[in-house]
Amino acid sequence: MTYVIAQPCVDVKDKACVEECPVDCIYEGERSLYIHPDECVDCGACEPVCPVEAIYYEDDVPEEWADYYNANVDFFDDLGSPGGAARLGKIEKDHPMIAALPPQNQD
C-alpha cells in the first residue's frame, strides 16, 4: 500500500509534503509531485501537511481521481527505484496523463 498524489497538486507543487517525508520518496516532476510506491513506508506524514489536500491513501483516493494511482506508479517505470528524491532533484517529465492536462489552479 502507498499514498497517492492527485489532481490538486498539479501546477501547485507546494512541497510541504517533501519536507515532512522521512524516507525521501516524494519526487518532483514538471507539473506535479509523485510518491514512489516501493519507497513509501505508509507513515502518513505527508497527508496532513498538504495545503491543497492532494494526498490520499491509495484505498481512499476519490473516484474522480482514481487514475492518479496509476500515474504515480507508472511515473517510475523508467526510473526504477532511485532510493531518494533529494539526490535526483526535479525530473524533467510528467506522467502523460498529467502532462496533457490544461493549466490547473490558476487564480
All heavy atoms as an XYZ file, in Angstrom:
829
protein
N       0.840     -1.189      0.000
C       0.000      0.000      0.000
C       0.879      1.245      0.000
O       2.011      1.212      0.445
C      -0.904      0.021      1.233
C      -1.874     -1.124      1.276
S      -3.002     -1.000     -0.122
C      -4.271     -2.084      0.407
N       0.301      2.340     -0.486
C       1.065      3.572     -0.588
C       0.120      4.768     -0.598
O      -1.091      4.618     -0.676
C       1.937      3.557     -1.869
O       2.829      4.657     -1.846
C       1.091      3.617     -3.124
N       0.698      5.921     -0.568
C      -0.061      7.153     -0.710
C       0.040      7.618     -2.150
O       0.983      7.271     -2.875
C       0.454      8.219      0.262
C      -0.072      7.982      1.660
C       0.518      7.055      2.495
C      -1.194      8.666      2.121
C       0.025      6.804      3.766
C      -1.699      8.423      3.389
C      -1.095      7.506      4.203
O      -1.599      7.260      5.451
N      -0.943      8.418     -2.579
C      -1.053      8.868     -3.964
C      -1.253     10.379     -3.966
O      -1.996     10.915     -3.138
C      -2.268      8.180     -4.641
C      -2.513      8.732     -6.034
C      -2.070      6.676     -4.681
N      -0.600     11.044     -4.898
C      -0.809     12.484     -5.082
C      -1.735     12.666     -6.269
O      -1.469     12.166     -7.364
C       0.528     13.215     -5.282
C       1.373     13.061     -4.012
C       0.274     14.690     -5.624
C       2.738     13.702     -4.069
N      -2.829     13.397     -6.059
C      -3.867     13.554     -7.077
C      -3.871     14.958     -7.693
O      -2.984     15.774     -7.460
C      -5.230     13.218     -6.462
N      -4.902     15.230     -8.463
C      -5.044     16.443     -9.275
C      -4.790     17.764     -8.551
O      -4.204     18.663     -9.145
C      -6.423     16.449     -9.939
C      -6.633     17.563    -10.940
C      -7.077     18.868    -10.297
O      -7.721     18.865     -9.251
N      -6.714     19.973    -10.902
N      -5.200     17.949     -7.296
C      -4.997     19.262     -6.687
C      -3.533     19.719     -6.633
O      -3.257     20.910     -6.499
C      -5.571     19.102     -5.277
C      -6.618     18.051     -5.440
C      -6.019     17.085     -6.436
N      -2.590     18.796     -6.758
C      -1.168     19.152     -6.728
C      -0.662     19.680     -8.074
O       0.327     20.409     -8.126
C      -0.330     17.941     -6.313
S       1.437     18.279     -6.143
N      -1.343     19.321     -9.153
C      -0.862     19.691    -10.488
C      -0.749     21.212    -10.598
O      -1.686     21.942    -10.308
C      -1.787     19.120    -11.592
C      -1.332     19.582    -12.973
C      -1.816     17.598    -11.521
N       0.408     21.668    -10.986
C       0.764     23.078    -11.153
C       0.834     23.851     -9.837
O       0.945     25.081     -9.849
C      -0.181     23.790    -12.133
C      -0.047     23.247    -13.551
O       1.053     22.792    -13.921
O      -1.049     23.268    -14.291
N       0.781     23.154     -8.696
C       0.925     23.808     -7.391
C       2.273     23.433     -6.774
O       3.088     24.290     -6.476
C      -0.229     23.433     -6.434
C       0.018     23.990     -5.040
C      -1.548     23.943     -6.963
N       2.485     22.141     -6.557
C       3.732     21.594     -6.010
C       4.244     22.384     -4.795
O       5.352     22.878     -4.783
C       4.813     21.541     -7.092
C       4.489     20.633     -8.240
C       5.646     20.374     -9.166
C       6.358     21.590     -9.645
N       7.436     21.292    -10.589
N       3.434     22.468     -3.770
C       3.787     23.208     -2.550
C       5.044     22.666     -1.864
O       5.820     23.410     -1.306
C       2.601     23.165     -1.574
C       2.928     23.777     -0.239
O       2.916     25.009     -0.147
O       3.218     23.013      0.704
N       5.249     21.387     -1.889
C       6.417     20.679     -1.350
C       6.486     20.587      0.175
O       7.507     20.162      0.713
C       7.721     21.247     -1.904
C       7.840     21.136     -3.397
C       9.195     21.630     -3.857
C       9.182     21.842     -5.351
N      10.351     22.574     -5.782
N       5.447     20.980      0.892
C       5.434     20.769      2.343
C       5.536     19.279      2.632
O       6.173     18.864      3.603
C       4.164     21.349      2.961
N       4.948     18.460      1.766
C       4.999     17.007      1.940
C       6.425     16.484      1.794
O       6.834     15.564      2.500
C       4.085     16.316      0.935
S       4.441     16.700     -0.796
N       7.181     17.065      0.891
C       8.570     16.644      0.663
C       9.386     16.859      1.932
O      10.166     15.996      2.342
C       9.186     17.412     -0.525
C      10.672     17.107     -0.661
C       8.447     17.085     -1.822
N       9.192     18.008      2.555
C       9.926     18.329      3.779
C       9.539     17.403      4.932
O      10.352     17.111      5.802
C       9.674     19.787      4.160
C      10.225     20.763      3.135
C       9.770     22.193      3.368
O       9.302     22.510      4.479
O       9.883     22.989      2.425
N       8.304     16.923      4.934
C       7.799     16.089      6.021
C       8.127     14.608      5.855
O       8.185     13.865      6.825
C       6.276     16.270      6.111
C       5.678     15.925      7.426
C       6.116     16.827      8.563
O       6.381     18.024      8.357
O       6.187     16.304      9.702
N       8.371     14.177      4.634
C       8.583     12.754      4.345
C       9.898     12.252      4.947
O      10.974     12.728      4.582
C       8.594     12.525      2.835
S       8.867     10.789      2.395
N       9.827     11.267      5.843
C      11.049     10.782      6.496
C      11.902      9.861      5.625
O      13.056      9.603      5.956
C      10.512     10.017      7.711
C       9.184      9.518      7.268
C       8.633     10.616      6.376
N      11.358      9.377      4.497
C      12.120      8.451      3.654
C      12.430      9.020      2.269
O      12.922      8.309      1.404
C      11.416      7.075      3.528
C      11.395      6.368      4.878
C      10.026      7.208      2.952
N      12.148     10.296      2.042
C      12.524     10.979      0.796
C      11.966     10.266     -0.439
O      12.677     10.038     -1.416
C      14.055     11.086      0.723
C      14.543     12.036     -0.353
O      13.812     12.990     -0.703
O      15.664     11.815     -0.867
N      10.669      9.910     -0.399
C      10.078      9.152     -1.508
C       9.146      9.984     -2.382
O       8.461      9.446     -3.245
C       9.345      7.920     -0.987
S       7.798      8.283     -0.126
N       9.127     11.312     -2.186
C       8.251     12.171     -2.983
C       9.117     12.906     -4.001
O       9.950     13.738     -3.649
C       7.456     13.142     -2.102
C       6.640     12.354     -1.074
C       6.555     14.025     -2.970
C       5.928     13.209     -0.041
N       8.890     12.577     -5.263
C       9.701     13.083     -6.365
C       8.972     14.207     -7.096
O       7.752     14.195     -7.202
C      10.016     11.945     -7.340
C      10.934     10.904     -6.752
C      10.468      9.982     -5.822
C      12.266     10.833     -7.132
C      11.309      9.015     -5.282
C      13.116      9.873     -6.594
C      12.631      8.973     -5.672
O      13.473      8.023     -5.135
N       9.743     15.139     -7.622
C       9.175     16.282     -8.333
C       9.285     16.096     -9.833
O      10.374     15.911    -10.374
C       9.898     17.565     -7.937
C       9.359     18.793     -8.634
C      10.089     20.074     -8.285
O      11.076     20.020     -7.528
O       9.674     21.137     -8.777
N       8.124     16.151    -10.509
C       8.088     16.171    -11.963
C       7.911     17.607    -12.431
O       8.013     18.548    -11.646
N       7.651     17.786    -13.689
C       7.466     19.128    -14.247
C       6.275     19.861    -13.629
O       6.385     21.021    -13.269
C       7.268     19.049    -15.766
C       8.527     18.766    -16.539
C       9.450     19.967    -16.597
O       8.980     21.113    -16.625
O      10.673     19.734    -16.608
N       5.134     19.166    -13.535
C       3.900     19.826    -13.107
C       3.299     19.262    -11.829
O       2.331     19.820    -11.306
C       2.850     19.737    -14.210
C       3.256     20.443    -15.488
C       2.195     20.332    -16.549
N       0.967     20.988    -16.127
C      -0.216     20.783    -16.704
N      -0.342     19.945    -17.698
N      -1.294     21.417    -16.254
N       3.822     18.145    -11.335
C       3.240     17.510    -10.168
C       4.324     16.805     -9.362
O       5.446     16.614     -9.836
C       2.173     16.495    -10.602
O       1.482     15.962     -9.489
N       3.962     16.424     -8.151
C       4.813     15.589     -7.315
C       4.285     14.168     -7.391
O       3.096     13.953     -7.656
C       4.788     16.087     -5.865
C       5.272     17.525     -5.652
C       5.035     17.945     -4.203
C       6.731     17.674     -6.025
N       5.160     13.197     -7.154
C       4.810     11.784     -7.266
C       5.400     11.025     -6.090
O       6.565     11.229     -5.749
C       5.372     11.182     -8.558
C       4.874     11.855     -9.814
C       5.493     13.000    -10.306
C       3.788     11.339    -10.508
C       5.043     13.621    -11.463
C       3.336     11.949    -11.663
C       3.966     13.093    -12.139
O       3.514     13.700    -13.278
N       4.618     10.115     -5.511
C       5.102      9.283     -4.411
C       5.522      7.930     -4.965
O       4.729      7.242     -5.617
C       4.014      9.111     -3.330
C       3.690     10.470     -2.706
C       4.464      8.109     -2.270
C       2.562     10.459     -1.701
N       6.758      7.546     -4.700
C       7.264      6.266     -5.193
C       6.611      5.139     -4.389
O       6.795      5.062     -3.166
C       8.776      6.193     -5.064
C       9.374      5.110     -5.886
N       9.094      3.780     -5.667
C      10.213      5.162     -6.944
C       9.740      3.062     -6.553
N      10.428      3.881     -7.348
N       5.871      4.249     -5.052
C       5.119      3.224     -4.323
C       5.985      2.198     -3.597
O       5.552      1.620     -2.607
C       4.277      2.552     -5.412
C       5.035      2.799     -6.672
C       5.678      4.151     -6.495
N       7.198      1.972     -4.060
C       8.073      0.996     -3.408
C       8.917      1.609     -2.298
O       9.421      0.901     -1.440
C       8.999      0.323     -4.429
C       8.223     -0.490     -5.439
O       7.132     -1.006     -5.091
O       8.700     -0.611     -6.584
N       9.079      2.904     -2.319
C       9.888      3.581     -1.301
C       9.047      4.142     -0.156
O       9.545      4.359      0.940
C      10.711      4.699     -1.945
C      11.726      4.187     -2.947
C      12.472      5.290     -3.681
O      12.284      6.478     -3.349
O      13.253      4.960     -4.588
N       7.763      4.362     -0.399
C       6.852      4.879      0.625
C       6.676      3.830      1.724
O       6.449      2.649      1.443
C       5.506      5.210     -0.003
S       4.253      5.800      1.156
N       6.774      4.255      2.976
C       6.619      3.348      4.114
C       5.249      3.506      4.788
O       5.026      3.010      5.881
C       7.752      3.525      5.153
C       9.087      3.133      4.545
C       7.795      4.946      5.705
N       4.346      4.204      4.128
C       2.971      4.372      4.606
C       2.873      5.035      5.971
O       1.978      4.721      6.750
C       2.233      3.027      4.635
C       2.198      2.338      3.288
O       2.184      3.045      2.271
O       2.182      1.093      3.264
N       3.763      5.938      6.271
C       3.723      6.591      7.584
C       2.613      7.631      7.673
O       2.145      7.955      8.757
C       5.074      7.216      7.916
S       5.484      8.668      6.921
N       2.219      8.191      6.528
C       1.143      9.173      6.514
C       1.552     10.584      6.884
O       0.705     11.462      6.976
N       2.827     10.848      7.077
C       3.282     12.185      7.486
C       2.982     13.244      6.435
O       2.754     14.409      6.763
C       4.781     12.156      7.789
N       2.946     12.853      5.174
C       2.730     13.808      4.090
C       1.289     14.307      4.000
O       1.045     15.468      3.648
C       3.122     13.173      2.759
S       2.228     11.631      2.384
N       0.360     13.450      4.296
C      -1.056     13.757      4.074
C      -1.556     15.003      4.814
O      -2.139     15.893      4.199
C      -1.914     12.543      4.416
C      -3.367     12.722      4.061
C      -4.187     11.478      4.376
O      -3.763     10.651      5.220
O      -5.255     11.335      3.788
N      -1.342     15.129      6.121
C      -1.907     16.284      6.822
C      -1.238     17.616      6.507
O      -1.829     18.666      6.761
C      -1.752     15.929      8.304
C      -0.649     14.938      8.354
C      -0.714     14.188      7.053
N      -0.032     17.610      5.961
C       0.646     18.885      5.685
C       0.361     19.422      4.288
O       0.731     20.547      3.981
C       2.176     18.780      5.901
C       2.490     18.424      7.343
C       2.818     17.810      4.936
N      -0.329     18.659      3.454
C      -0.630     19.108      2.095
C      -1.677     20.217      2.141
O      -2.814     19.987      2.549
C      -1.138     17.943      1.244
S      -1.525     18.437     -0.450
N      -1.313     21.433      1.700
C      -2.250     22.557      1.802
C      -3.416     22.490      0.818
O      -4.412     23.181      1.007
C      -1.370     23.774      1.522
C      -0.291     23.244      0.646
C      -0.035     21.840      1.136
N      -3.302     21.650     -0.222
C      -4.384     21.552     -1.198
C      -5.115     20.210     -1.128
O      -5.919     19.884     -1.995
C      -3.879     21.819     -2.645
C      -3.423     23.260     -2.792
C      -2.774     20.848     -3.038
N      -4.812     19.422     -0.093
C      -5.456     18.125      0.135
C      -5.392     17.231     -1.107
O      -6.396     16.696     -1.568
C      -6.887     18.309      0.617
C      -6.946     19.045      1.942
C      -8.359     19.268      2.459
O      -9.321     18.764      1.855
O      -8.485     19.958      3.478
N      -4.185     17.068     -1.633
C      -3.971     16.263     -2.836
C      -3.483     14.861     -2.527
O      -3.395     14.034     -3.426
C      -2.951     16.956     -3.744
N      -3.144     14.561     -1.276
C      -2.543     13.273     -0.931
C      -3.579     12.381     -0.245
O      -4.223     12.790      0.717
C      -1.315     13.471     -0.030
C      -0.280     14.351     -0.745
C      -0.705     12.119      0.349
C       0.919     14.728      0.108
N      -3.682     11.159     -0.787
C      -4.648     10.191     -0.274
C      -3.991      8.834     -0.113
O      -3.136      8.459     -0.923
C      -5.826     10.025     -1.250
C      -6.632     11.271     -1.436
C      -6.288     12.183     -2.434
C      -7.712     11.547     -0.629
C      -7.023     13.348     -2.612
C      -8.446     12.702     -0.796
C      -8.097     13.601     -1.785
O      -8.825     14.745     -1.946
N      -4.429      8.082      0.903
C      -4.059      6.681      0.992
C      -4.665      6.011     -0.236
O      -5.772      6.353     -0.648
C      -4.608      6.080      2.289
C      -4.059      4.723      2.591
C      -2.705      4.539      2.861
C      -4.887      3.615      2.583
C      -2.193      3.276      3.128
C      -4.384      2.352      2.850
C      -3.029      2.191      3.116
O      -2.530      0.945      3.369
N      -3.966      5.083     -0.852
C      -4.405      4.543     -2.137
C      -5.833      4.013     -2.130
O      -6.533      4.105     -3.139
C      -3.445      3.497     -2.672
C      -3.482      2.173     -1.968
C      -2.561      1.163     -2.622
O      -1.382      1.108     -2.231
O      -3.019      0.431     -3.517
N      -6.307      3.471     -1.026
C      -7.679      2.971     -0.954
C      -8.711      4.081     -0.766
O      -9.911      3.830     -0.859
C      -7.828      1.964      0.194
C      -7.083      0.673     -0.068
O      -6.770      0.375     -1.243
O      -6.794     -0.049      0.907
N      -8.238      5.307     -0.488
C      -9.141      6.418     -0.203
C      -9.156      7.493     -1.289
O      -9.750      8.555     -1.099
C      -8.751      7.071      1.134
C      -8.878      6.108      2.296
O      -9.740      5.201      2.233
O      -8.109      6.250      3.270
N      -8.494      7.239     -2.417
C      -8.473      8.230     -3.497
C      -9.897      8.395     -4.024
O     -10.566      7.403     -4.344
C      -7.536      7.788     -4.648
C      -7.586      8.786     -5.804
C      -6.112      7.623     -4.152
N     -10.397      9.638     -4.094
C     -11.747      9.848     -4.627
C     -11.870      9.266     -6.042
O     -10.916      9.297     -6.827
C     -11.888     11.375     -4.654
C     -10.938     11.851     -3.606
C      -9.780     10.889     -3.666
N     -13.033      8.739     -6.359
C     -13.272      8.090     -7.654
C     -12.864      8.984     -8.827
O     -12.298      8.512     -9.810
C     -14.744      7.699     -7.772
C     -15.077      6.934     -9.040
C     -14.340      5.605     -9.171
O     -14.102      4.933     -8.151
O     -13.988      5.242    -10.311
N     -13.129     10.275     -8.725
C     -12.804     11.192     -9.831
C     -11.302     11.267    -10.109
O     -10.892     11.662    -11.195
C     -13.355     12.586     -9.539
C     -12.673     13.265     -8.342
C     -13.313     14.579     -7.955
O     -13.387     15.494     -8.803
O     -13.740     14.677     -6.795
N     -10.487     10.885     -9.149
C      -9.030     10.931     -9.314
C      -8.395      9.545     -9.253
O      -7.185      9.408     -9.060
C      -8.407     11.840     -8.263
C      -8.846     13.270     -8.378
C      -9.122     13.965     -9.518
C      -9.063     14.189     -7.308
N      -9.498     15.249     -9.227
C      -9.476     15.408     -7.869
C      -8.958     14.081     -5.926
C      -9.761     16.526     -7.103
C      -9.249     15.203     -5.161
C      -9.643     16.412     -5.744
N      -9.169      8.511     -9.463
C      -8.668      7.139     -9.365
C      -7.491      6.880    -10.305
O      -6.586      6.107     -9.976
C      -9.792      6.150     -9.651
N      -7.460      7.522    -11.451
C      -6.370      7.321    -12.419
C      -5.028      7.832    -11.901
O      -3.979      7.486    -12.455
C      -6.689      8.013    -13.744
C      -7.825      7.333    -14.490
O      -8.147      6.170    -14.173
O      -8.401      7.972    -15.392
N      -5.044      8.634    -10.868
C      -3.788      9.157    -10.325
C      -2.969      8.080     -9.620
O      -1.755      8.228     -9.489
C      -4.042     10.360     -9.407
C      -4.342     11.598    -10.225
C      -5.607     11.837    -10.732
C      -3.337     12.508    -10.509
C      -5.877     12.946    -11.506
C      -3.595     13.633    -11.275
C      -4.865     13.846    -11.777
O      -5.116     14.942    -12.551
N      -3.615      7.010     -9.195
C      -2.846      5.898     -8.626
C      -1.885      5.363     -9.684
O      -0.680      5.262     -9.457
C      -3.758      4.780     -8.111
C      -2.956      3.563     -7.710
C      -2.311      3.517     -6.484
C      -2.789      2.496     -8.581
C      -1.525      2.421     -6.123
C      -2.019      1.399     -8.231
C      -1.386      1.371     -6.999
O      -0.607      0.300     -6.661
N      -2.409      5.030    -10.859
C      -1.554      4.507    -11.930
C      -0.547      5.553    -12.401
O       0.586      5.205    -12.743
C      -2.395      4.011    -13.107
C      -3.086      2.710    -12.789
O      -2.620      1.927    -11.972
N      -4.222      2.470    -13.424
N      -0.939      6.812    -12.420
C       0.005      7.857    -12.830
C       1.190      7.905    -11.878
O       2.348      8.034    -12.312
C      -0.696      9.213    -12.887
N       0.947      7.780    -10.568
C       2.039      7.780     -9.597
C       2.929      6.563     -9.765
O       4.152      6.671     -9.733
C       1.495      7.833     -8.162
C       1.233      9.238     -7.672
O       1.977      9.779     -6.870
N       0.173      9.853     -8.167
N       2.340      5.403     -9.978
C       3.117      4.170    -10.147
C       3.882      4.197    -11.467
O       5.094      3.945    -11.511
C       2.193      2.931    -10.069
C       2.947      1.670    -10.444
C       1.596      2.801     -8.671
N       3.199      4.513    -12.551
C       3.808      4.485    -13.887
C       4.898      5.532    -14.077
O       5.784      5.361    -14.915
C       2.738      4.667    -14.964
C       1.723      3.526    -14.998
O       1.973      2.478    -14.361
O       0.674      3.702    -15.654
N       4.841      6.618    -13.326
C       5.862      7.670    -13.428
C       7.256      7.092    -13.214
O       8.235      7.570    -13.781
C       5.583      8.762    -12.390
C       6.577      9.887    -12.391
C       6.538     10.870    -13.372
C       7.552      9.974    -11.405
C       7.455     11.921    -13.362
C       8.469     11.012    -11.392
C       8.417     11.987    -12.381
N       7.344      6.026    -12.423
C       8.643      5.447    -12.069
C       9.057      4.272    -12.960
O      10.099      3.661    -12.716
C       8.634      5.029    -10.590
C       8.429      6.201     -9.685
C       7.171      6.484     -9.180
C       9.480      7.042     -9.379
C       6.972      7.594     -8.357
C       9.288      8.148     -8.566
C       8.033      8.422     -8.054
N       8.289      3.974    -14.007
C       8.603      2.838    -14.877
C      10.033      2.882    -15.411
O      10.740      1.887    -15.391
C       7.622      2.754    -16.050
C       6.311      2.097    -15.663
O       6.201      1.556    -14.543
O       5.383      2.136    -16.495
N      10.460      4.028    -15.901
C      11.811      4.108    -16.470
C      12.850      4.584    -15.468
O      14.046      4.549    -15.751
C      11.833      4.966    -17.732
C      11.388      6.396    -17.495
O      10.736      6.660    -16.463
O      11.693      7.258    -18.342
N      12.413      5.012    -14.291
C      13.355      5.473    -13.253
C      13.749      4.357    -12.303
O      14.788      4.428    -11.646
C      12.733      6.604    -12.430
C      12.505      7.920    -13.135
C      11.748      8.870    -12.218
C      13.811      8.530    -13.585
N      12.906      3.345    -12.199
C      13.157      2.288    -11.224
C      12.962      2.826     -9.821
O      12.092      3.646     -9.570
N      13.812      2.395     -8.913
C      13.759      2.854     -7.537
C      15.066      3.571     -7.218
O      16.031      2.952     -6.769
C      13.545      1.662     -6.593
O      13.320      2.115     -5.287
N      15.104      4.879     -7.463
C      16.343      5.641     -7.290
C      16.853      5.703     -5.857
O      18.016      6.016     -5.632
C      15.987      7.038     -7.787
C      14.743      6.877     -8.578
C      14.034      5.685     -8.011
N      15.986      5.444     -4.880
C      16.430      5.435     -3.492
C      16.502      6.795     -2.841
O      17.256      7.006     -1.914
N      15.706      7.729     -3.309
C      15.648      9.041     -2.685
C      15.504     10.152     -3.693
O      16.225     10.210     -4.687
N      14.556     11.027     -3.434
C      14.260     12.114     -4.361
C      15.276     13.247     -4.305
O      15.551     13.886     -5.310
C      12.863     12.660     -4.069
N      15.842     13.506     -3.139
C      16.718     14.668     -2.975
C      17.922     14.628     -3.903
O      18.303     15.645     -4.488
C      17.178     14.790     -1.527
N      18.508     13.462     -4.065
C      19.703     13.397     -4.909
C      19.384     13.520     -6.398
O      20.235     13.894     -7.186
C      20.506     12.132     -4.629
C      19.837     10.858     -5.037
C      20.691      9.637     -4.681
N      20.106      8.467     -5.263
C      20.529      7.893     -6.384
N      21.562      8.343     -6.994
N      19.916      6.837     -6.865
N      18.145     13.218     -6.794
C      17.759     13.340     -8.205
C      17.356     14.751     -8.580
O      17.563     15.180     -9.697
C      16.593     12.408     -8.528
C      16.889     10.962     -8.799
C      15.634     10.252     -9.294
C      18.007     10.777     -9.796
N      16.736     15.461     -7.640
C      16.216     16.787     -7.965
C      14.993     16.674     -8.867
O      14.384     15.613     -8.987
N      14.660     17.764     -9.515
C      13.486     17.793    -10.381
C      13.716     16.881    -11.586
O      14.774     16.900    -12.210
C      13.212     19.217    -10.856
C      11.965     19.359    -11.668
C      11.729     20.817    -12.019
C      10.487     20.984    -12.856
N      10.287     22.392    -13.223
N      12.698     16.093    -11.893
C      12.733     15.196    -13.035
C      11.992     15.884    -14.174
O      10.857     16.316    -14.006
C      12.093     13.834    -12.676
C      12.879     13.202    -11.525
C      12.051     12.915    -13.898
C      12.178     12.062    -10.846
N      12.630     16.017    -15.292
C      12.110     16.813    -16.405
C      11.059     16.063    -17.229
O      11.177     15.950    -18.436
C      13.259     17.260    -17.304
C      14.351     18.047    -16.594
C      13.872     19.385    -16.046
O      13.009     20.029    -16.680
O      14.348     19.786    -14.967
N      10.039     15.552    -16.536
C       8.935     14.880    -17.226
C       7.749     14.807    -16.273
O       7.867     15.124    -15.095
C       9.327     13.473    -17.668
C       9.471     12.475    -16.517
C       9.606     11.048    -17.008
C       9.422     10.078    -15.856
N       9.091      8.745    -16.278
N       6.637     14.387    -16.806
C       5.440     14.063    -16.040
C       4.821     12.818    -16.648
O       5.153     12.432    -17.777
C       4.410     15.203    -16.096
C       4.659     16.274    -15.062
O       4.728     15.934    -13.866
O       4.794     17.451    -15.440
N       3.920     12.197    -15.913
C       3.133     11.118    -16.488
C       2.341     11.726    -17.646
O       1.881     12.873    -17.543
C       2.198     10.528    -15.427
C       1.413      9.377    -15.937
N       0.220      9.536    -16.594
C       1.666      8.043    -15.904
C      -0.244      8.343    -16.934
N       0.620      7.425    -16.533
N       2.166     11.021    -18.763
C       1.444     11.589    -19.914
C       0.055     12.133    -19.583
O      -0.352     13.154    -20.144
C       1.347     10.403    -20.891
C       2.519      9.544    -20.552
C       2.714      9.690    -19.061
N      -0.666     11.496    -18.676
C      -1.990     11.990    -18.301
C      -1.890     13.387    -17.678
O      -2.685     14.275    -17.969
C      -2.653     11.027    -17.317
C      -4.022     11.457    -16.832
S      -4.632     10.434    -15.476
C      -3.829     11.202    -14.083
N      -0.903     13.583    -16.836
C      -0.726     14.865    -16.170
C      -0.170     15.902    -17.134
O      -0.607     17.054    -17.155
C       0.144     14.693    -14.919
C      -0.652     13.872    -13.889
C       0.594     16.036    -14.350
C       0.130     13.373    -12.712
N       0.759     15.492    -17.972
C       1.328     16.412    -18.965
C       0.251     16.937    -19.911
O       0.330     18.080    -20.377
C       2.434     15.714    -19.748
N      -0.764     16.136    -20.190
C      -1.818     16.520    -21.124
C      -2.891     17.420    -20.523
O      -3.709     17.981    -21.244
C      -2.475     15.264    -21.705
N      -2.887     17.573    -19.199
C      -3.916     18.411    -18.559
C      -3.737     19.880    -18.925
O      -2.615     20.359    -19.079
C      -3.817     18.294    -17.038
C      -4.245     16.983    -16.412
C      -3.877     16.977    -14.917
C      -5.740     16.760    -16.586
N      -4.856     20.613    -19.042
C      -4.735     22.063    -19.225
C      -4.164     22.662    -17.937
O      -4.187     22.002    -16.889
C      -6.168     22.521    -19.471
C      -7.028     21.454    -18.868
C      -6.243     20.168    -18.983
N      -3.669     23.876    -17.980
C      -3.138     24.513    -16.753
C      -4.181     24.458    -15.634
O      -5.372     24.670    -15.859
C      -2.853     25.947    -17.175
C      -2.605     25.851    -18.648
C      -3.544     24.742    -19.139
N      -3.702     24.116    -14.424
C      -4.583     23.940    -13.272
C      -4.357     25.055    -12.249
O      -3.290     25.659    -12.196
C      -4.270     22.610    -12.584
C      -4.349     21.408    -13.483
C      -5.768     21.074    -13.872
O      -6.624     20.893    -13.028
N      -6.017     21.005    -15.163
N      -5.350     25.238    -11.407
C      -5.230     26.087    -10.221
C      -4.726     27.484    -10.512
O      -3.973     28.050     -9.743
C      -4.324     25.406     -9.193
C      -4.815     24.017     -8.848
O      -5.978     23.847     -8.532
N      -3.940     23.049     -8.926
N      -5.123     28.021    -11.635
C      -4.719     29.380    -11.967
C      -5.781     30.337    -11.425
O      -6.930     30.268    -11.806
C      -4.579     29.539    -13.492
C      -3.612     28.564    -14.119
C      -2.188     28.756    -13.655
O      -1.705     29.865    -13.560
N      -1.506     27.659    -13.350
N      -5.365     31.207    -10.526
C      -6.341     32.155     -9.939
C      -6.422     33.427    -10.742
O      -5.576     33.857    -11.400
C      -5.947     32.486     -8.501
C      -6.072     31.272     -7.611
O      -6.913     30.392     -7.906
O      -5.339     31.208     -6.599
